[in-house]
Amino acid sequence: MTPSKAAFLAIGLSLVPAAALAQQSPARDALKRACTGDYMEYCSEHAPGGPEVEACFKANMKKLTPACSSAITAYKQEQRATRRVSEAR
């Protein structure tokens, strides 16, 4: 696996909760694409998949690129909507 593919995989695994890994979504894909550079710049010292990465992104929210910030917002909205639908069942 090339270093760039490994980094991309690490980003994907670090930005979403484990339960969400089973489902693909446009918002999740956009999150991975938009935030890879931000992860490498601000949070790569944290192991992928850990709560430290989420905390790092939260702490650096004002420094993140507009594309990454928008992708995070869209992903969170999608997750809230998904939870509401599953809770309504």
PDB file of N, CA, C and O in Angstrom, chain B, residues numbered from 101:
ATOM      1  N   MET B 101       0.853  -1.172   0.000  1.00  0.00           N
ATOM      2  CA  MET B 101       0.000   0.000   0.000  1.00  0.00           C
ATOM      3  C   MET B 101       0.898   1.234   0.000  1.00  0.00           C
ATOM      4  O   MET B 101       1.859   1.312   0.765  1.00  0.00           O
ATOM      5  N   THR B 102       0.579   2.185  -0.856  1.00  0.00           N
ATOM      6  CA  THR B 102       1.384   3.402  -0.931  1.00  0.00           C
ATOM      7  C   THR B 102       1.132   4.268   0.293  1.00  0.00           C
ATOM      8  O   THR B 102       0.083   4.154   0.928  1.00  0.00           O
ATOM      9  N   PRO B 103       2.085   5.134   0.630  1.00  0.00           N
ATOM     10  CA  PRO B 103       1.882   6.013   1.789  1.00  0.00           C
ATOM     11  C   PRO B 103       0.630   6.872   1.664  1.00  0.00           C
ATOM     12  O   PRO B 103      -0.067   7.093   2.654  1.00  0.00           O
ATOM     13  N   SER B 104       0.334   7.364   0.453  1.00  0.00           N
ATOM     14  CA  SER B 104      -0.850   8.211   0.308  1.00  0.00           C
ATOM     15  C   SER B 104      -2.131   7.413   0.508  1.00  0.00           C
ATOM     16  O   SER B 104      -3.093   7.922   1.083  1.00  0.00           O
ATOM     17  N   LYS B 105      -2.154   6.164   0.038  1.00  0.00           N
ATOM     18  CA  LYS B 105      -3.332   5.326   0.268  1.00  0.00           C
ATOM     19  C   LYS B 105      -3.485   5.003   1.744  1.00  0.00           C
ATOM     20  O   LYS B 105      -4.599   4.982   2.266  1.00  0.00           O
ATOM     21  N   ALA B 106      -2.378   4.755   2.416  1.00  0.00           N
ATOM     22  CA  ALA B 106      -2.422   4.468   3.846  1.00  0.00           C
ATOM     23  C   ALA B 106      -2.932   5.678   4.620  1.00  0.00           C
ATOM     24  O   ALA B 106      -3.725   5.536   5.551  1.00  0.00           O
ATOM     25  N   ALA B 107      -2.476   6.870   4.233  1.00  0.00           N
ATOM     26  CA  ALA B 107      -2.939   8.090   4.902  1.00  0.00           C
ATOM     27  C   ALA B 107      -4.421   8.296   4.668  1.00  0.00           C
ATOM     28  O   ALA B 107      -5.155   8.661   5.586  1.00  0.00           O
ATOM     29  N   PHE B 108      -4.865   8.062   3.440  1.00  0.00           N
ATOM     30  CA  PHE B 108      -6.282   8.220   3.119  1.00  0.00           C
ATOM     31  C   PHE B 108      -7.135   7.250   3.930  1.00  0.00           C
ATOM     32  O   PHE B 108      -8.191   7.624   4.441  1.00  0.00           O
ATOM     33  N   LEU B 109      -6.682   6.016   4.046  1.00  0.00           N
ATOM     34  CA  LEU B 109      -7.393   5.030   4.841  1.00  0.00           C
ATOM     35  C   LEU B 109      -7.418   5.444   6.308  1.00  0.00           C
ATOM     36  O   LEU B 109      -8.442   5.311   6.977  1.00  0.00           O
ATOM     37  N   ALA B 110      -6.293   5.945   6.805  1.00  0.00           N
ATOM     38  CA  ALA B 110      -6.231   6.392   8.194  1.00  0.00           C
ATOM     39  C   ALA B 110      -7.214   7.517   8.454  1.00  0.00           C
ATOM     40  O   ALA B 110      -7.855   7.561   9.504  1.00  0.00           O
ATOM     41  N   ILE B 111      -7.333   8.431   7.491  1.00  0.00           N
ATOM     42  CA  ILE B 111      -8.271   9.543   7.634  1.00  0.00           C
ATOM     43  C   ILE B 111      -9.689   8.995   7.733  1.00  0.00           C
ATOM     44  O   ILE B 111     -10.449   9.367   8.628  1.00  0.00           O
ATOM     45  N   GLY B 112     -10.025   8.135   6.835  1.00  0.00           N
ATOM     46  CA  GLY B 112     -11.373   7.579   6.817  1.00  0.00           C
ATOM     47  C   GLY B 112     -11.713   6.876   8.114  1.00  0.00           C
ATOM     48  O   GLY B 112     -12.820   7.017   8.633  1.00  0.00           O
ATOM     49  N   LEU B 113     -10.772   6.128   8.632  1.00  0.00           N
ATOM     50  CA  LEU B 113     -11.023   5.394   9.858  1.00  0.00           C
ATOM     51  C   LEU B 113     -11.047   6.287  11.085  1.00  0.00           C
ATOM     52  O   LEU B 113     -11.688   5.964  12.085  1.00  0.00           O
ATOM     53  N   SER B 114     -10.348   7.407  11.008  1.00  0.00           N
ATOM     54  CA  SER B 114     -10.260   8.263  12.177  1.00  0.00           C
ATOM     55  C   SER B 114     -11.401   9.262  12.295  1.00  0.00           C
ATOM     56  O   SER B 114     -11.654   9.783  13.382  1.00  0.00           O
ATOM     57  N   LEU B 115     -12.081   9.532  11.213  1.00  0.00           N
ATOM     58  CA  LEU B 115     -13.087  10.583  11.238  1.00  0.00           C
ATOM     59  C   LEU B 115     -14.498  10.106  11.518  1.00  0.00           C
ATOM     60  O   LEU B 115     -15.404  10.919  11.702  1.00  0.00           O
ATOM     61  N   VAL B 116     -14.694   8.814  11.552  1.00  0.00           N
ATOM     62  CA  VAL B 116     -16.044   8.318  11.750  1.00  0.00           C
ATOM     63  C   VAL B 116     -16.066   7.290  12.866  1.00  0.00           C
ATOM     64  O   VAL B 116     -15.100   6.552  13.058  1.00  0.00           O
ATOM     65  N   PRO B 117     -17.164   7.242  13.598  1.00  0.00           N
ATOM     66  CA  PRO B 117     -17.280   6.229  14.637  1.00  0.00           C
ATOM     67  C   PRO B 117     -17.286   4.833  14.014  1.00  0.00           C
ATOM     68  O   PRO B 117     -17.672   4.669  12.856  1.00  0.00           O
ATOM     69  N   ALA B 118     -16.871   3.854  14.761  1.00  0.00           N
ATOM     70  CA  ALA B 118     -16.781   2.485  14.246  1.00  0.00           C
ATOM     71  C   ALA B 118     -18.118   1.973  13.720  1.00  0.00           C
ATOM     72  O   ALA B 118     -18.147   1.259  12.718  1.00  0.00           O
ATOM     73  N   ALA B 119     -19.208   2.319  14.365  1.00  0.00           N
ATOM     74  CA  ALA B 119     -20.520   1.861  13.914  1.00  0.00           C
ATOM     75  C   ALA B 119     -20.861   2.400  12.533  1.00  0.00           C
ATOM     76  O   ALA B 119     -21.591   1.757  11.779  1.00  0.00           O
ATOM     77  N   ALA B 120     -20.350   3.549  12.204  1.00  0.00           N
ATOM     78  CA  ALA B 120     -20.656   4.159  10.907  1.00  0.00           C
ATOM     79  C   ALA B 120     -19.820   3.574   9.785  1.00  0.00           C
ATOM     80  O   ALA B 120     -20.122   3.802   8.613  1.00  0.00           O
ATOM     81  N   LEU B 121     -18.774   2.824  10.113  1.00  0.00           N
ATOM     82  CA  LEU B 121     -17.913   2.266   9.075  1.00  0.00           C
ATOM     83  C   LEU B 121     -18.647   1.269   8.189  1.00  0.00           C
ATOM     84  O   LEU B 121     -18.275   1.068   7.033  1.00  0.00           O
ATOM     85  N   ALA B 122     -19.672   0.655   8.720  1.00  0.00           N
ATOM     86  CA  ALA B 122     -20.397  -0.344   7.957  1.00  0.00           C
ATOM     87  C   ALA B 122     -21.239   0.269   6.848  1.00  0.00           C
ATOM     88  O   ALA B 122     -21.633  -0.435   5.918  1.00  0.00           O
ATOM     89  N   GLN B 123     -21.519   1.543   6.922  1.00  0.00           N
ATOM     90  CA  GLN B 123     -22.374   2.170   5.925  1.00  0.00           C
ATOM     91  C   GLN B 123     -21.623   3.232   5.136  1.00  0.00           C
ATOM     92  O   GLN B 123     -20.909   4.058   5.705  1.00  0.00           O
ATOM     93  N   GLN B 124     -21.792   3.199   3.833  1.00  0.00           N
ATOM     94  CA  GLN B 124     -21.217   4.209   2.963  1.00  0.00           C
ATOM     95  C   GLN B 124     -22.235   5.331   2.807  1.00  0.00           C
ATOM     96  O   GLN B 124     -23.442   5.088   2.826  1.00  0.00           O
ATOM     97  N   SER B 125     -21.757   6.533   2.657  1.00  0.00           N
ATOM     98  CA  SER B 125     -22.650   7.652   2.423  1.00  0.00           C
ATOM     99  C   SER B 125     -21.899   8.725   1.657  1.00  0.00           C
ATOM    100  O   SER B 125     -20.676   8.826   1.761  1.00  0.00           O
ATOM    101  N   PRO B 126     -22.620   9.521   0.892  1.00  0.00           N
ATOM    102  CA  PRO B 126     -21.956  10.630   0.189  1.00  0.00           C
ATOM    103  C   PRO B 126     -21.264  11.594   1.155  1.00  0.00           C
ATOM    104  O   PRO B 126     -20.176  12.092   0.863  1.00  0.00           O
ATOM    105  N   ALA B 127     -21.888  11.857   2.298  1.00  0.00           N
ATOM    106  CA  ALA B 127     -21.295  12.789   3.262  1.00  0.00           C
ATOM    107  C   ALA B 127     -19.995  12.230   3.836  1.00  0.00           C
ATOM    108  O   ALA B 127     -19.040  12.976   4.053  1.00  0.00           O
ATOM    109  N   ARG B 128     -19.958  10.935   4.078  1.00  0.00           N
ATOM    110  CA  ARG B 128     -18.750  10.307   4.610  1.00  0.00           C
ATOM    111  C   ARG B 128     -17.632  10.346   3.571  1.00  0.00           C
ATOM    112  O   ARG B 128     -16.480  10.630   3.901  1.00  0.00           O
ATOM    113  N   ASP B 129     -17.971  10.062   2.331  1.00  0.00           N
ATOM    114  CA  ASP B 129     -16.974  10.116   1.262  1.00  0.00           C
ATOM    115  C   ASP B 129     -16.432  11.537   1.096  1.00  0.00           C
ATOM    116  O   ASP B 129     -15.230  11.732   0.915  1.00  0.00           O
ATOM    117  N   ALA B 130     -17.321  12.519   1.159  1.00  0.00           N
ATOM    118  CA  ALA B 130     -16.902  13.925   1.042  1.00  0.00           C
ATOM    119  C   ALA B 130     -16.005  14.317   2.214  1.00  0.00           C
ATOM    120  O   ALA B 130     -15.047  15.071   2.047  1.00  0.00           O
ATOM    121  N   LEU B 131     -16.318  13.810   3.377  1.00  0.00           N
ATOM    122  CA  LEU B 131     -15.515  14.084   4.577  1.00  0.00           C
ATOM    123  C   LEU B 131     -14.087  13.582   4.390  1.00  0.00           C
ATOM    124  O   LEU B 131     -13.128  14.293   4.689  1.00  0.00           O
ATOM    125  N   LYS B 132     -13.953  12.372   3.903  1.00  0.00           N
ATOM    126  CA  LYS B 132     -12.616  11.817   3.677  1.00  0.00           C
ATOM    127  C   LYS B 132     -11.848  12.638   2.641  1.00  0.00           C
ATOM    128  O   LYS B 132     -10.671  12.945   2.834  1.00  0.00           O
ATOM    129  N   ARG B 133     -12.510  12.988   1.554  1.00  0.00           N
ATOM    130  CA  ARG B 133     -11.836  13.756   0.497  1.00  0.00           C
ATOM    131  C   ARG B 133     -11.429  15.147   0.984  1.00  0.00           C
ATOM    132  O   ARG B 133     -10.314  15.598   0.724  1.00  0.00           O
ATOM    133  N   ALA B 134     -12.326  15.815   1.682  1.00  0.00           N
ATOM    134  CA  ALA B 134     -12.101  17.209   2.061  1.00  0.00           C
ATOM    135  C   ALA B 134     -11.139  17.379   3.233  1.00  0.00           C
ATOM    136  O   ALA B 134     -10.498  18.423   3.353  1.00  0.00           O
ATOM    137  N   CYS B 135     -11.028  16.383   4.090  1.00  0.00           N
ATOM    138  CA  CYS B 135     -10.288  16.572   5.339  1.00  0.00           C
ATOM    139  C   CYS B 135      -8.942  15.869   5.422  1.00  0.00           C
ATOM    140  O   CYS B 135      -8.268  15.966   6.448  1.00  0.00           O
ATOM    141  N   THR B 136      -8.539  15.176   4.389  1.00  0.00           N
ATOM    142  CA  THR B 136      -7.262  14.467   4.437  1.00  0.00           C
ATOM    143  C   THR B 136      -6.096  15.409   4.724  1.00  0.00           C
ATOM    144  O   THR B 136      -5.267  15.131   5.591  1.00  0.00           O
ATOM    145  N   GLY B 137      -6.033  16.511   4.005  1.00  0.00           N
ATOM    146  CA  GLY B 137      -4.943  17.468   4.214  1.00  0.00           C
ATOM    147  C   GLY B 137      -4.960  18.075   5.604  1.00  0.00           C
ATOM    148  O   GLY B 137      -3.909  18.270   6.213  1.00  0.00           O
ATOM    149  N   ASP B 138      -6.148  18.374   6.108  1.00  0.00           N
ATOM    150  CA  ASP B 138      -6.270  18.947   7.449  1.00  0.00           C
ATOM    151  C   ASP B 138      -5.814  17.943   8.513  1.00  0.00           C
ATOM    152  O   ASP B 138      -5.148  18.306   9.483  1.00  0.00           O
ATOM    153  N   TYR B 139      -6.185  16.678   8.312  1.00  0.00           N
ATOM    154  CA  TYR B 139      -5.731  15.646   9.240  1.00  0.00           C
ATOM    155  C   TYR B 139      -4.204  15.589   9.250  1.00  0.00           C
ATOM    156  O   TYR B 139      -3.579  15.568  10.311  1.00  0.00           O
ATOM    157  N   MET B 140      -3.616  15.565   8.056  1.00  0.00           N
ATOM    158  CA  MET B 140      -2.161  15.466   7.968  1.00  0.00           C
ATOM    159  C   MET B 140      -1.479  16.678   8.605  1.00  0.00           C
ATOM    160  O   MET B 140      -0.432  16.544   9.239  1.00  0.00           O
ATOM    161  N   GLU B 141      -2.070  17.848   8.436  1.00  0.00           N
ATOM    162  CA  GLU B 141      -1.457  19.061   8.978  1.00  0.00           C
ATOM    163  C   GLU B 141      -1.638  19.219  10.485  1.00  0.00           C
ATOM    164  O   GLU B 141      -0.701  19.611  11.180  1.00  0.00           O
ATOM    165  N   TYR B 142      -2.819  18.920  10.992  1.00  0.00           N
ATOM    166  CA  TYR B 142      -3.114  19.229  12.395  1.00  0.00           C
ATOM    167  C   TYR B 142      -3.211  18.027  13.334  1.00  0.00           C
ATOM    168  O   TYR B 142      -2.964  18.169  14.531  1.00  0.00           O
ATOM    169  N   CYS B 143      -3.562  16.859  12.824  1.00  0.00           N
ATOM    170  CA  CYS B 143      -3.928  15.773  13.733  1.00  0.00           C
ATOM    171  C   CYS B 143      -3.233  14.447  13.481  1.00  0.00           C
ATOM    172  O   CYS B 143      -3.583  13.447  14.107  1.00  0.00           O
ATOM    173  N   SER B 144      -2.266  14.409  12.588  1.00  0.00           N
ATOM    174  CA  SER B 144      -1.662  13.129  12.218  1.00  0.00           C
ATOM    175  C   SER B 144      -0.855  12.478  13.341  1.00  0.00           C
ATOM    176  O   SER B 144      -0.487  11.308  13.240  1.00  0.00           O
ATOM    177  N   GLU B 145      -0.583  13.216  14.394  1.00  0.00           N
ATOM    178  CA  GLU B 145       0.134  12.611  15.515  1.00  0.00           C
ATOM    179  C   GLU B 145      -0.760  11.679  16.331  1.00  0.00           C
ATOM    180  O   GLU B 145      -0.277  10.932  17.182  1.00  0.00           O
ATOM    181  N   HIS B 146      -2.047  11.728  16.069  1.00  0.00           N
ATOM    182  CA  HIS B 146      -3.006  10.869  16.778  1.00  0.00           C
ATOM    183  C   HIS B 146      -3.313   9.632  15.946  1.00  0.00           C
ATOM    184  O   HIS B 146      -3.420   9.699  14.721  1.00  0.00           O
ATOM    185  N   ALA B 147      -3.450   8.519  16.621  1.00  0.00           N
ATOM    186  CA  ALA B 147      -3.757   7.261  15.943  1.00  0.00           C
ATOM    187  C   ALA B 147      -5.144   7.327  15.305  1.00  0.00           C
ATOM    188  O   ALA B 147      -6.083   7.855  15.900  1.00  0.00           O
ATOM    189  N   PRO B 148      -5.264   6.792  14.102  1.00  0.00           N
ATOM    190  CA  PRO B 148      -6.570   6.779  13.435  1.00  0.00           C
ATOM    191  C   PRO B 148      -7.604   6.016  14.262  1.00  0.00           C
ATOM    192  O   PRO B 148      -7.297   5.011  14.903  1.00  0.00           O
ATOM    193  N   GLY B 149      -8.812   6.514  14.228  1.00  0.00           N
ATOM    194  CA  GLY B 149      -9.912   5.822  14.877  1.00  0.00           C
ATOM    195  C   GLY B 149     -10.115   6.157  16.344  1.00  0.00           C
ATOM    196  O   GLY B 149     -11.091   5.714  16.949  1.00  0.00           O
ATOM    197  N   GLY B 150      -9.225   6.919  16.914  1.00  0.00           N
ATOM    198  CA  GLY B 150      -9.342   7.220  18.331  1.00  0.00           C
ATOM    199  C   GLY B 150     -10.088   8.513  18.591  1.00  0.00           C
ATOM    200  O   GLY B 150     -10.228   9.348  17.697  1.00  0.00           O
ATOM    201  N   PRO B 151     -10.558   8.675  19.798  1.00  0.00           N
ATOM    202  CA  PRO B 151     -11.277   9.894  20.156  1.00  0.00           C
ATOM    203  C   PRO B 151     -10.371  11.128  20.114  1.00  0.00           C
ATOM    204  O   PRO B 151     -10.851  12.259  20.038  1.00  0.00           O
ATOM    205  N   GLU B 152      -9.063  10.898  20.163  1.00  0.00           N
ATOM    206  CA  GLU B 152      -8.123  12.011  20.108  1.00  0.00           C
ATOM    207  C   GLU B 152      -8.209  12.754  18.782  1.00  0.00           C
ATOM    208  O   GLU B 152      -8.051  13.974  18.741  1.00  0.00           O
ATOM    209  N   VAL B 153      -8.459  12.022  17.693  1.00  0.00           N
ATOM    210  CA  VAL B 153      -8.551  12.655  16.373  1.00  0.00           C
ATOM    211  C   VAL B 153      -9.770  13.564  16.314  1.00  0.00           C
ATOM    212  O   VAL B 153      -9.687  14.690  15.824  1.00  0.00           O
ATOM    213  N   GLU B 154     -10.892  13.079  16.809  1.00  0.00           N
ATOM    214  CA  GLU B 154     -12.096  13.909  16.823  1.00  0.00           C
ATOM    215  C   GLU B 154     -11.879  15.148  17.682  1.00  0.00           C
ATOM    216  O   GLU B 154     -12.285  16.247  17.304  1.00  0.00           O
ATOM    217  N   ALA B 155     -11.247  14.976  18.824  1.00  0.00           N
ATOM    218  CA  ALA B 155     -10.951  16.118  19.696  1.00  0.00           C
ATOM    219  C   ALA B 155      -9.992  17.089  19.016  1.00  0.00           C
ATOM    220  O   ALA B 155     -10.126  18.304  19.163  1.00  0.00           O
ATOM    221  N   CYS B 156      -9.028  16.556  18.276  1.00  0.00           N
ATOM    222  CA  CYS B 156      -8.067  17.407  17.569  1.00  0.00           C
ATOM    223  C   CYS B 156      -8.773  18.239  16.504  1.00  0.00           C
ATOM    224  O   CYS B 156      -8.518  19.437  16.384  1.00  0.00           O
ATOM    225  N   PHE B 157      -9.653  17.617  15.735  1.00  0.00           N
ATOM    226  CA  PHE B 157     -10.397  18.372  14.732  1.00  0.00           C
ATOM    227  C   PHE B 157     -11.260  19.445  15.394  1.00  0.00           C
ATOM    228  O   PHE B 157     -11.360  20.568  14.902  1.00  0.00           O
ATOM    229  N   LYS B 158     -11.868  19.088  16.496  1.00  0.00           N
ATOM    230  CA  LYS B 158     -12.711  20.058  17.209  1.00  0.00           C
ATOM    231  C   LYS B 158     -11.868  21.233  17.706  1.00  0.00           C
ATOM    232  O   LYS B 158     -12.282  22.387  17.595  1.00  0.00           O
ATOM    233  N   ALA B 159     -10.697  20.942  18.247  1.00  0.00           N
ATOM    234  CA  ALA B 159      -9.818  21.989  18.761  1.00  0.00           C
ATOM    235  C   ALA B 159      -9.267  22.881  17.645  1.00  0.00           C
ATOM    236  O   ALA B 159      -8.960  24.050  17.874  1.00  0.00           O
ATOM    237  N   ASN B 160      -9.147  22.330  16.458  1.00  0.00           N
ATOM    238  CA  ASN B 160      -8.573  23.075  15.332  1.00  0.00           C
ATOM    239  C   ASN B 160      -9.627  23.538  14.333  1.00  0.00           C
ATOM    240  O   ASN B 160      -9.278  23.928  13.218  1.00  0.00           O
ATOM    241  N   MET B 161     -10.891  23.507  14.697  1.00  0.00           N
ATOM    242  CA  MET B 161     -11.981  23.808  13.772  1.00  0.00           C
ATOM    243  C   MET B 161     -11.788  25.142  13.048  1.00  0.00           C
ATOM    244  O   MET B 161     -12.090  25.244  11.859  1.00  0.00           O
ATOM    245  N   LYS B 162     -11.299  26.146  13.735  1.00  0.00           N
ATOM    246  CA  LYS B 162     -11.113  27.461  13.101  1.00  0.00           C
ATOM    247  C   LYS B 162      -9.965  27.473  12.101  1.00  0.00           C
ATOM    248  O   LYS B 162      -9.901  28.362  11.253  1.00  0.00           O
ATOM    249  N   LYS B 163      -9.068  26.515  12.182  1.00  0.00           N
ATOM    250  CA  LYS B 163      -7.935  26.432  11.267  1.00  0.00           C
ATOM    251  C   LYS B 163      -8.228  25.555  10.048  1.00  0.00           C
ATOM    252  O   LYS B 163      -7.504  25.618   9.054  1.00  0.00           O
ATOM    253  N   LEU B 164      -9.270  24.749  10.117  1.00  0.00           N
ATOM    254  CA  LEU B 164      -9.560  23.804   9.039  1.00  0.00           C
ATOM    255  C   LEU B 164      -9.958  24.538   7.765  1.00  0.00           C
ATOM    256  O   LEU B 164     -10.468  25.657   7.811  1.00  0.00           O
ATOM    257  N   THR B 165      -9.721  23.900   6.646  1.00  0.00           N
ATOM    258  CA  THR B 165     -10.126  24.485   5.372  1.00  0.00           C
ATOM    259  C   THR B 165     -11.647  24.591   5.338  1.00  0.00           C
ATOM    260  O   THR B 165     -12.339  23.811   5.993  1.00  0.00           O
ATOM    261  N   PRO B 166     -12.168  25.550   4.579  1.00  0.00           N
ATOM    262  CA  PRO B 166     -13.626  25.659   4.462  1.00  0.00           C
ATOM    263  C   PRO B 166     -14.264  24.374   3.951  1.00  0.00           C
ATOM    264  O   PRO B 166     -15.354  24.007   4.391  1.00  0.00           O
ATOM    265  N   ALA B 167     -13.599  23.690   3.030  1.00  0.00           N
ATOM    266  CA  ALA B 167     -14.160  22.440   2.502  1.00  0.00           C
ATOM    267  C   ALA B 167     -14.269  21.382   3.591  1.00  0.00           C
ATOM    268  O   ALA B 167     -15.271  20.671   3.663  1.00  0.00           O
ATOM    269  N   CYS B 168     -13.259  21.270   4.431  1.00  0.00           N
ATOM    270  CA  CYS B 168     -13.293  20.292   5.517  1.00  0.00           C
ATOM    271  C   CYS B 168     -14.358  20.667   6.547  1.00  0.00           C
ATOM    272  O   CYS B 168     -15.121  19.807   6.986  1.00  0.00           O
ATOM    273  N   SER B 169     -14.415  21.922   6.930  1.00  0.00           N
ATOM    274  CA  SER B 169     -15.431  22.369   7.897  1.00  0.00           C
ATOM    275  C   SER B 169     -16.836  22.075   7.383  1.00  0.00           C
ATOM    276  O   SER B 169     -17.692  21.608   8.134  1.00  0.00           O
ATOM    277  N   SER B 170     -17.069  22.348   6.114  1.00  0.00           N
ATOM    278  CA  SER B 170     -18.382  22.090   5.516  1.00  0.00           C
ATOM    279  C   SER B 170     -18.677  20.600   5.482  1.00  0.00           C
ATOM    280  O   SER B 170     -19.805  20.182   5.744  1.00  0.00           O
ATOM    281  N   ALA B 171     -17.671  19.798   5.160  1.00  0.00           N
ATOM    282  CA  ALA B 171     -17.857  18.351   5.106  1.00  0.00           C
ATOM    283  C   ALA B 171     -18.168  17.783   6.491  1.00  0.00           C
ATOM    284  O   ALA B 171     -19.000  16.885   6.622  1.00  0.00           O
ATOM    285  N   ILE B 172     -17.513  18.295   7.506  1.00  0.00           N
ATOM    286  CA  ILE B 172     -17.789  17.849   8.876  1.00  0.00           C
ATOM    287  C   ILE B 172     -19.222  18.190   9.255  1.00  0.00           C
ATOM    288  O   ILE B 172     -19.935  17.359   9.816  1.00  0.00           O
ATOM    289  N   THR B 173     -19.640  19.406   8.951  1.00  0.00           N
ATOM    290  CA  THR B 173     -21.010  19.829   9.256  1.00  0.00           C
ATOM    291  C   THR B 173     -22.024  18.949   8.541  1.00  0.00           C
ATOM    292  O   THR B 173     -23.002  18.508   9.145  1.00  0.00           O
ATOM    293  N   ALA B 174     -21.796  18.691   7.259  1.00  0.00           N
ATOM    294  CA  ALA B 174     -22.717  17.853   6.481  1.00  0.00           C
ATOM    295  C   ALA B 174     -22.764  16.430   7.029  1.00  0.00           C
ATOM    296  O   ALA B 174     -23.831  15.823   7.112  1.00  0.00           O
ATOM    297  N   TYR B 175     -21.615  15.912   7.398  1.00  0.00           N
ATOM    298  CA  TYR B 175     -21.573  14.554   7.944  1.00  0.00           C
ATOM    299  C   TYR B 175     -22.331  14.474   9.271  1.00  0.00           C
ATOM    300  O   TYR B 175     -23.095  13.536   9.497  1.00  0.00           O
ATOM    301  N   LYS B 176     -22.118  15.453  10.139  1.00  0.00           N
ATOM    302  CA  LYS B 176     -22.822  15.454  11.423  1.00  0.00           C
ATOM    303  C   LYS B 176     -24.331  15.562  11.227  1.00  0.00           C
ATOM    304  O   LYS B 176     -25.095  14.898  11.927  1.00  0.00           O
ATOM    305  N   GLN B 177     -24.762  16.390  10.284  1.00  0.00           N
ATOM    306  CA  GLN B 177     -26.196  16.517  10.003  1.00  0.00           C
ATOM    307  C   GLN B 177     -26.760  15.201   9.504  1.00  0.00           C
ATOM    308  O   GLN B 177     -27.849  14.794   9.908  1.00  0.00           O
ATOM    309  N   GLU B 178     -26.029  14.538   8.633  1.00  0.00           N
ATOM    310  CA  GLU B 178     -26.473  13.243   8.120  1.00  0.00           C
ATOM    311  C   GLU B 178     -26.591  12.231   9.255  1.00  0.00           C
ATOM    312  O   GLU B 178     -27.556  11.469   9.315  1.00  0.00           O
ATOM    313  N   GLN B 179     -25.612  12.223  10.152  1.00  0.00           N
ATOM    314  CA  GLN B 179     -25.644  11.282  11.266  1.00  0.00           C
ATOM    315  C   GLN B 179     -26.817  11.555  12.206  1.00  0.00           C
ATOM    316  O   GLN B 179     -27.458  10.622  12.690  1.00  0.00           O
ATOM    317  N   ARG B 180     -27.097  12.835  12.463  1.00  0.00           N
ATOM    318  CA  ARG B 180     -28.253  13.176  13.308  1.00  0.00           C
ATOM    319  C   ARG B 180     -29.549  12.724  12.649  1.00  0.00           C
ATOM    320  O   ARG B 180     -30.427  12.179  13.317  1.00  0.00           O
ATOM    321  N   ALA B 181     -29.673  12.944  11.354  1.00  0.00           N
ATOM    322  CA  ALA B 181     -30.886  12.539  10.627  1.00  0.00           C
ATOM    323  C   ALA B 181     -31.037  11.022  10.647  1.00  0.00           C
ATOM    324  O   ALA B 181     -32.145  10.509  10.807  1.00  0.00           O
ATOM    325  N   THR B 182     -29.945  10.315  10.490  1.00  0.00           N
ATOM    326  CA  THR B 182     -29.977   8.852  10.510  1.00  0.00           C
ATOM    327  C   THR B 182     -30.400   8.349  11.881  1.00  0.00           C
ATOM    328  O   THR B 182     -31.181   7.403  11.984  1.00  0.00           O
ATOM    329  N   ARG B 183     -29.888   8.979  12.935  1.00  0.00           N
ATOM    330  CA  ARG B 183     -30.274   8.578  14.301  1.00  0.00           C
ATOM    331  C   ARG B 183     -31.752   8.834  14.543  1.00  0.00           C
ATOM    332  O   ARG B 183     -32.441   8.016  15.152  1.00  0.00           O
ATOM    333  N   ARG B 184     -32.240   9.990  14.057  1.00  0.00           N
ATOM    334  CA  ARG B 184     -33.671  10.308  14.258  1.00  0.00           C
ATOM    335  C   ARG B 184     -34.559   9.282  13.567  1.00  0.00           C
ATOM    336  O   ARG B 184     -35.578   8.861  14.115  1.00  0.00           O
ATOM    337  N   VAL B 185     -34.171   8.887  12.373  1.00  0.00           N
ATOM    338  CA  VAL B 185     -34.962   7.902  11.634  1.00  0.00           C
ATOM    339  C   VAL B 185     -34.942   6.559  12.362  1.00  0.00           C
ATOM    340  O   VAL B 185     -35.981   5.913  12.500  1.00  0.00           O
ATOM    341  N   SER B 186     -33.773   6.138  12.825  1.00  0.00           N
ATOM    342  CA  SER B 186     -33.681   4.844  13.502  1.00  0.00           C
ATOM    343  C   SER B 186     -34.384   4.875  14.864  1.00  0.00           C
ATOM    344  O   SER B 186     -34.904   3.852  15.309  1.00  0.00           O
ATOM    345  N   GLU B 187     -34.406   6.029  15.528  1.00  0.00           N
ATOM    346  CA  GLU B 187     -35.090   6.127  16.818  1.00  0.00           C
ATOM    347  C   GLU B 187     -36.607   6.139  16.638  1.00  0.00           C
ATOM    348  O   GLU B 187     -37.339   5.729  17.539  1.00  0.00           O
ATOM    349  N   ALA B 188     -37.080   6.602  15.496  1.00  0.00           N
ATOM    350  CA  ALA B 188     -38.512   6.702  15.240  1.00  0.00           C
ATOM    351  C   ALA B 188     -39.124   5.324  14.939  1.00  0.00           C
ATOM    352  O   ALA B 188     -40.344   5.166  14.993  1.00  0.00           O
ATOM    353  N   ARG B 189     -38.312   4.361  14.633  1.00  0.00           N
ATOM    354  CA  ARG B 189     -38.821   3.016  14.296  1.00  0.00           C
ATOM    355  C   ARG B 189     -39.323   2.270  15.475  1.00  0.00           C
ATOM    356  O   ARG B 189     -39.777   1.134  15.339  1.00  0.00           O
TER     357      ARG B 189
END
